């Protein structure tokens, strides 16, 4: 089971759901480079993650993910791109990332 990413609109209505697979999570956090990215490190603990991000924070998280690509095996880049595209939805006002 992965981490659930729930996208909310300005009325706090759920407008989308995305799952960060356990394999993608491991790939993101397999080395210590993630520690430099303040918004990404909030979801570093796979089992206790429960984080909310505002629209402004989503933009920074997207940048963190984009910058992390160079440290992640290329087979995970597509999944990272899909995650970035999902959280960057123009209708999204906030997201919550949490384990099951």
N, C-alpha and C positions, 0 to 999 in steps of 0.2 A: 504494500500500500504506500502511496506517495503522499506528498504534501499537497493539500488542496489550496488552490489560489482562487479566491472568490472576488469577482469584480462587481462593484456597486456603482449605481448612478447617483445623481445629485439628490435623489429622494431616498437614498439608502436601499433601493430595490436591487436585488440580485439580477445582473444582466449577463453573467457568464461564469463559467467554472473551468479551471485548467488544473491538471495534475502534474506536479513535478515528480517524476519517477524517482525511486530510490537510487537507481543507477546514475541518473543525471545529477542528483544531489551529491552522491559520492564523487563524481567527476569534478564538480565545482569545488568541493572542499578536500580534495585529495592531497593538496599541498598547503602551505601556509600563506600563499599570496592573497587569499581572500581576507585576511586580517586587515589589509590596507583599505578595504572598502566598507565604510561604516554602515551602509544600508544593507549590504549583502550579508554582513556578519550576523545580523539579527536573526537570520534563518539557518545559521550554521549547525545548530543542534537539531538533528532530524526528529528526535523524539519529543522535544519540549517546545518546538516552535509554535508560537501563537502571536503573530505580529500584524499590526495594521499600519498601512501607509496611506498618507493623503496624496492628492494629485501631484503636489510638488515633490513629495518624497518618491513617488513612482518614477518620476523623470530621473531622479538621481539613481534609483535602483536600476533603471534601464541602462544608464551610463555605466554603472558598476558591472553589470552583466556583460555589456559590450566589451569593456576593458579586460574582463576575466577570460575572454575567449582564447587569448594567446597562451593561457596556462591550462587549458582544457583540451583533451584529445579531440581531434577533428570530427569523429563520429558523433559527438554530442553538440556540435555547432548548430545543426538543424533544430534540435530541441530547444536550444538556447534562443535561437531566432524566433521560434514559435512562441516561447514564453515572453520575450521582449515585445513582440507584436501584440500578444494578448493583453499584457498589462498596459500597453501604450494606447489602447482603444480610446478614441477621442470622447466617447460618451462616459468613460469611467472617471469617477471622482475619488474613489478609494478602493483599496484592496485589502483583503485579509489573507494571510498565509498561515495555515495551521495543519498539524498532523491529525490523523484520524482519532 
